[in-house]
Amino acid sequence: MTATVKQMWRHPIKGIGAEPLTEVRLETGGPMPLDRAWAVLTGTSEDTGAWQPCRNFARGCFGPELMAITSECSGDQITLRHPKQGEITLDPATDGARLLDWLLPIYPAERPQPHSLIKAPTGGMADAKFSAVSILSLTSLKALGEALEQDLDPRRFRGNLWIDGTAPFEEFDWVGRELKIGSTRLEVVDRITRCRATETNPDTGERDANTLKALREHWGHTDFGIRAKVLSGGDIALSDSLEVL
Protein backbone atom coordinates (compact mmCIF):
# COMPACT_ATOMS: atom_id res chain seq x y z
CA MET A 1 0.00 0.00 0.00
CA THR A 2 1.34 3.40 -1.00
CA ALA A 3 -0.64 6.36 0.27
CA THR A 4 0.20 10.03 -0.18
CA VAL A 5 -1.05 13.29 1.30
CA LYS A 6 -3.16 15.10 -1.30
CA GLN A 7 -4.85 17.86 0.72
CA MET A 8 -4.35 19.60 4.06
CA TRP A 9 -6.86 21.81 5.83
CA ARG A 10 -7.30 23.69 9.06
CA HIS A 11 -10.35 25.40 10.52
CA PRO A 12 -9.23 28.36 12.67
CA ILE A 13 -12.72 29.00 14.08
CA LYS A 14 -14.63 25.85 14.99
CA GLY A 15 -17.45 25.24 12.51
CA ILE A 16 -16.67 28.46 10.63
CA GLY A 17 -14.30 28.47 7.67
CA ALA A 18 -11.83 26.06 6.07
CA GLU A 19 -8.30 27.00 4.97
CA PRO A 20 -6.12 24.90 2.62
CA LEU A 21 -2.43 24.38 3.43
CA THR A 22 0.55 23.08 1.48
CA GLU A 23 2.81 22.30 4.43
CA VAL A 24 2.60 22.29 8.20
CA ARG A 25 4.68 21.50 11.25
CA LEU A 26 2.96 19.31 13.82
CA GLU A 27 3.98 19.44 17.46
CA THR A 28 4.08 16.38 19.72
CA GLY A 29 0.74 15.95 21.45
CA GLY A 30 -0.86 18.88 19.63
CA PRO A 31 -3.53 19.47 17.00
CA MET A 32 -3.01 20.90 13.53
CA PRO A 33 -1.64 24.41 14.27
CA LEU A 34 -4.48 26.97 14.48
CA ASP A 35 -7.11 24.28 13.95
CA ARG A 36 -10.21 25.02 16.06
CA ALA A 37 -8.17 27.67 17.87
CA TRP A 38 -11.33 29.75 18.36
CA ALA A 39 -15.01 28.88 18.74
CA VAL A 40 -18.36 30.68 18.91
CA LEU A 41 -20.54 29.91 21.93
CA THR A 42 -24.32 29.70 21.52
CA GLY A 43 -27.36 29.79 23.77
CA THR A 44 -26.59 29.71 27.49
CA SER A 45 -23.07 28.26 27.10
CA GLU A 46 -20.28 30.16 28.85
CA ASP A 47 -16.52 30.32 28.46
CA THR A 48 -14.90 27.94 30.96
CA GLY A 49 -11.33 28.21 29.68
CA ALA A 50 -11.41 24.47 29.06
CA TRP A 51 -12.61 22.06 26.37
CA GLN A 52 -16.37 21.89 25.89
CA PRO A 53 -18.62 19.53 23.90
CA CYS A 54 -19.57 20.52 20.37
CA ARG A 55 -23.24 21.11 21.23
CA ASN A 56 -22.22 24.38 22.95
CA PHE A 57 -20.96 25.99 19.74
CA ALA A 58 -22.07 27.28 16.35
CA ARG A 59 -21.57 24.39 13.92
CA GLY A 60 -22.45 23.31 10.43
CA CYS A 61 -24.91 20.66 11.58
CA PHE A 62 -26.98 23.41 13.24
CA GLY A 63 -26.38 26.16 10.67
CA PRO A 64 -25.68 24.72 7.20
CA GLU A 65 -24.75 28.14 5.79
CA LEU A 66 -21.61 28.07 7.95
CA MET A 67 -20.26 25.26 5.77
CA ALA A 68 -19.87 27.70 2.86
CA ILE A 69 -17.39 29.91 4.74
CA THR A 70 -13.72 29.82 3.75
CA SER A 71 -10.89 31.22 5.85
CA GLU A 72 -7.39 32.58 5.39
CA CYS A 73 -4.97 33.34 8.23
CA SER A 74 -2.31 36.05 8.09
CA GLY A 75 -0.53 36.78 11.35
CA ASP A 76 -3.20 37.62 13.94
CA GLN A 77 -5.80 38.29 11.25
CA ILE A 78 -8.38 35.87 9.83
CA THR A 79 -10.22 36.65 6.61
CA LEU A 80 -13.57 34.89 6.17
CA ARG A 81 -15.56 34.72 2.94
CA HIS A 82 -19.15 33.62 2.29
CA PRO A 83 -21.20 33.72 -0.94
CA LYS A 84 -23.96 35.78 0.74
CA GLN A 85 -22.04 37.74 3.36
CA GLY A 86 -18.99 38.68 1.34
CA GLU A 87 -15.65 39.11 3.11
CA ILE A 88 -14.59 40.15 6.59
CA THR A 89 -11.08 40.43 8.06
CA LEU A 90 -10.79 40.37 11.83
CA ASP A 91 -8.55 39.80 14.81
CA PRO A 92 -10.39 37.12 16.80
CA ALA A 93 -8.84 38.38 20.03
CA THR A 94 -10.62 41.73 19.73
CA ASP A 95 -13.25 41.53 16.97
CA GLY A 96 -15.72 38.97 18.31
CA ALA A 97 -18.65 41.38 18.10
CA ARG A 98 -17.90 42.13 14.42
CA LEU A 99 -17.84 38.41 13.67
CA LEU A 100 -21.20 37.87 15.37
CA ASP A 101 -22.78 40.71 13.36
CA TRP A 102 -21.48 39.05 10.18
CA LEU A 103 -22.67 35.56 11.18
CA LEU A 104 -26.15 36.20 12.53
CA PRO A 105 -27.86 36.78 9.15
CA ILE A 106 -26.83 33.29 8.01
CA TYR A 107 -27.50 31.44 11.29
CA PRO A 108 -30.93 29.86 11.83
CA ALA A 109 -33.13 32.05 14.04
CA GLU A 110 -34.74 28.97 15.61
CA ARG A 111 -31.42 27.70 17.00
CA PRO A 112 -29.75 28.93 20.24
CA GLN A 113 -28.00 32.07 19.02
CA PRO A 114 -24.25 32.75 18.78
CA HIS A 115 -23.13 35.22 21.46
CA SER A 116 -19.36 35.01 22.13
CA LEU A 117 -16.16 34.24 20.21
CA ILE A 118 -13.77 32.53 22.63
CA LYS A 119 -10.19 31.32 22.48
CA ALA A 120 -9.82 27.55 22.68
CA PRO A 121 -7.51 25.86 25.19
CA THR A 122 -4.03 24.95 23.96
CA GLY A 123 -5.19 21.61 22.54
CA GLY A 124 -7.90 23.18 20.39
CA MET A 125 -11.69 22.87 20.49
CA ALA A 126 -12.23 19.86 18.23
CA ASP A 127 -15.10 17.46 18.92
CA ALA A 128 -12.87 15.02 20.84
CA LYS A 129 -11.55 15.86 24.31
CA PHE A 130 -8.00 14.97 23.29
CA SER A 131 -5.76 16.76 20.78
CA ALA A 132 -5.53 14.92 17.48
CA VAL A 133 -5.16 15.26 13.73
CA SER A 134 -7.93 13.90 11.55
CA ILE A 135 -6.96 11.76 8.55
CA LEU A 136 -9.44 11.04 5.76
CA SER A 137 -9.30 9.06 2.54
CA LEU A 138 -10.17 10.37 -0.92
CA THR A 139 -10.80 6.76 -1.96
CA SER A 140 -13.40 6.41 0.79
CA LEU A 141 -14.91 9.72 -0.30
CA LYS A 142 -15.17 8.48 -3.88
CA ALA A 143 -16.90 5.29 -2.70
CA LEU A 144 -19.40 7.29 -0.69
CA GLY A 145 -19.99 9.61 -3.62
CA GLU A 146 -20.62 6.66 -5.90
CA ALA A 147 -23.17 5.29 -3.43
CA LEU A 148 -24.92 8.67 -3.53
CA GLU A 149 -24.35 9.16 -7.27
CA GLN A 150 -22.86 12.55 -6.43
CA ASP A 151 -19.42 14.15 -6.43
CA LEU A 152 -18.60 15.04 -2.82
CA ASP A 153 -16.35 17.94 -1.88
CA PRO A 154 -13.83 16.98 0.85
CA ARG A 155 -14.70 20.17 2.74
CA ARG A 156 -17.96 18.55 3.85
CA PHE A 157 -15.97 16.51 6.35
CA ARG A 158 -13.72 19.26 7.75
CA GLY A 159 -10.69 16.99 7.95
CA ASN A 160 -7.02 17.90 8.39
CA LEU A 161 -5.15 15.45 6.15
CA TRP A 162 -6.61 13.83 3.03
CA ILE A 163 -4.74 10.85 1.63
CA ASP A 164 -5.05 8.80 -1.55
CA GLY A 165 -3.84 5.37 -2.57
CA THR A 166 -5.67 3.12 -0.11
CA ALA A 167 -8.66 0.83 -0.45
CA PRO A 168 -12.01 2.37 0.55
CA PHE A 169 -12.27 2.61 4.35
CA GLU A 170 -8.96 0.77 4.79
CA GLU A 171 -8.01 3.51 7.25
CA PHE A 172 -10.36 1.99 9.82
CA ASP A 173 -7.95 -0.95 10.09
CA TRP A 174 -5.26 1.40 11.39
CA VAL A 175 -6.90 2.08 14.76
CA GLY A 176 -4.32 1.26 17.43
CA ARG A 177 -1.44 1.37 14.94
CA GLU A 178 1.27 3.94 14.31
CA LEU A 179 1.74 5.95 11.14
CA LYS A 180 4.65 7.86 9.67
CA ILE A 181 3.91 10.87 7.47
CA GLY A 182 6.86 12.99 6.42
CA SER A 183 8.96 13.33 9.57
CA THR A 184 5.96 12.91 11.85
CA ARG A 185 4.82 9.82 13.76
CA LEU A 186 1.22 9.43 14.85
CA GLU A 187 -0.92 6.87 16.67
CA VAL A 188 -4.43 6.23 15.36
CA VAL A 189 -6.88 6.46 18.25
CA ASP A 190 -10.37 6.02 16.83
CA ARG A 191 -12.85 6.43 14.00
CA ILE A 192 -14.81 9.65 13.57
CA THR A 193 -18.58 9.44 13.85
CA ARG A 194 -20.25 12.00 11.62
CA CYS A 195 -23.10 14.53 11.95
CA ARG A 196 -25.42 16.33 9.54
CA ALA A 197 -22.78 18.94 8.65
CA THR A 198 -21.55 16.48 6.02
CA GLU A 199 -24.89 16.72 4.21
CA THR A 200 -24.16 20.33 3.22
CA ASN A 201 -22.61 21.53 -0.03
CA PRO A 202 -19.70 23.82 0.98
CA ASP A 203 -20.14 25.95 -2.16
CA THR A 204 -23.78 26.78 -1.51
CA GLY A 205 -24.40 26.20 2.20
CA GLU A 206 -27.41 24.02 1.31
CA ARG A 207 -28.04 20.41 2.33
CA ASP A 208 -28.01 18.30 -0.81
CA ALA A 209 -26.57 14.85 0.05
CA ASN A 210 -27.84 12.27 2.54
CA THR A 211 -24.35 11.18 3.57
CA LEU A 212 -25.37 9.65 6.91
CA LYS A 213 -28.10 7.52 5.36
CA ALA A 214 -25.71 6.28 2.65
CA LEU A 215 -23.06 5.36 5.22
CA ARG A 216 -25.62 3.42 7.28
CA GLU A 217 -27.16 1.63 4.31
CA HIS A 218 -23.93 0.68 2.52
CA TRP A 219 -21.45 0.25 5.39
CA GLY A 220 -23.56 -0.13 8.54
CA HIS A 221 -22.22 2.91 10.40
CA THR A 222 -21.92 6.70 10.20
CA ASP A 223 -18.13 6.87 10.57
CA PHE A 224 -15.80 8.65 8.16
CA GLY A 225 -12.10 9.25 8.81
CA ILE A 226 -9.84 8.57 11.77
CA ARG A 227 -8.21 10.59 14.56
CA ALA A 228 -4.52 10.25 15.36
CA LYS A 229 -2.40 11.65 18.19
CA VAL A 230 0.96 13.15 17.27
CA LEU A 231 3.61 10.98 18.96
CA SER A 232 6.59 12.75 17.44
CA GLY A 233 6.27 16.16 15.83
CA GLY A 234 7.65 17.07 12.45
CA ASP A 235 6.93 18.55 9.06
CA ILE A 236 4.24 17.34 6.67
CA ALA A 237 3.78 18.58 3.11
CA LEU A 238 1.60 17.73 0.16
CA SER A 239 2.75 14.58 -1.69
CA ASP A 240 4.41 13.14 1.45
CA SER A 241 3.92 9.39 1.75
CA LEU A 242 2.06 7.69 4.58
CA GLU A 243 3.49 4.49 6.04
CA VAL A 244 1.63 2.19 8.41
CA LEU A 245 4.16 0.91 10.97
Buried (B, 14 or more C-beta within 10 A) or exposed (E): EEBBBBBBBBBBBBBBBBBBBEEBBBBEBBBBBBBBBBBBBBBEBEEEEEBBEBEBBBBBBBBBBBBBBBBBBEEEEBBBBBEEBEEBEBEBEEBBEBBBEBBEEBBEEEEBBBBBBBBBBEBBBBBBEBBBBBBBBBBBBBBBBBBBEBEBBBBBBBBBBBBBBBEBBBBBEBBEEBBBBBBBBBBBBBBBEBBBBBBBBBEBBEBEBBBBEBBEEEBEBBBBBBBBBBBBBBEBBBEBEBEBE
